[in-house]
Structure formats: structure tokens, C-alpha cells
Amino acid sequence: MPASVDKREVAAWISYKAAEHYAVDIGSWPSGGTDRGREPRLAPYHEALRRAVLARGLRRGGDWHQSANDGVPVFDDGAVGTFSFRAWGGLMAAIWSAADGRTYDYMDFYMDSCVRDAGMDLSPR
């Protein structure tokens, strides 16, 4: 049963290429998915993505998000989230800054090499 409109869940992870066939892409909405205050309708998706990233222990860059077979979240309502390197980095920085109690910048998650340069281990694929 799908979650209510104010609560979403990540149902699966797919490739960026496969995501091209989905009608709704929350990553393409204005603000690129990086500013929850300006796009309140994205908040349930961001919260679902936050929970899924933490549960998965996912610390990967925008290059991984766009090239991995399992880098794109599919939400329980059929929407996907494809992001630019910068938007992915911003989301990951917000998630991990809160979880780690330190401040990350989008550049810390821009690419996998940036994640390593920031002193973090890459999560397994």
C-alpha cells in the first residue's frame, strides 16, 4: 500500500538510464532538489531519501549516482530522483552533516574522489 502523500518511501534503486522512462522526476523540479524551504512539496521525498541513504550507509558522489546500476531512488508513488552532481552533493551533504554532527559542503559529495578527499570511505556499491 503506498504511503500517504506527506510520507514517501524509497521502494527501489535503479540506474540513471532506466530512470529516463519514469514520468515524474523530483530531481528535475525547480531548485534541483537542494532547497527544501523553497519546495515544500519535495520535503517528503527528501525525508524518504534521507532515511534510505542512512539505512544503506550510502556515501557516494554524483558520478556514482549517475553511473551506478543502483544509484537512482524510485519512490513508492513511482517518482524517481535524478540529480545533477551538484544537487546530489547538496542532498548528501545535508544528510551526512546532520548524521555526523559536522558540516559538509556539496563538493564533498560532488564525485566519489571528493568523498575520499573529505576523509570518508566510499560505501559499497
KAMOSUL-V359652 format. One record per backbone hydrogen bond with DSSP energy under -0.5 kcal/mol. CO is the residue of the C=O (numbers start at 1). NH is the residue of the N-H. If there is no record, write none. Layout:
co->(CO CO)
nh->(NH NH)
//
This chain:
co->(4 9 9 12 14 14 15 16 17 18 19 23 24 24 25 26 29 31 34 35 35 39 40 42 42 43 44 44 45 46 47 48 49 50 51 52 53 53 57 59 61 62 63 64 64 68 68 72 73 74 74 75 79 80 80 81 84 85 86 87 88 89 90 91 92 93 94 95 96 97 97 102 105 106 107 109 110 111 111 112 113 114 115 116)
nh->(7 11 76 74 71 72 19 20 20 21 22 25 26 80 28 29 32 34 36 38 39 42 43 45 46 47 8 48 49 50 51 52 53 54 55 56 57 58 59 123 65 66 67 67 68 16 71 14 81 11 12 78 75 26 27 73 88 89 90 91 92 93 94 95 96 97 98 99 100 101 102 104 108 109 110 62 62 114 115 116 117 118 120 119)
//
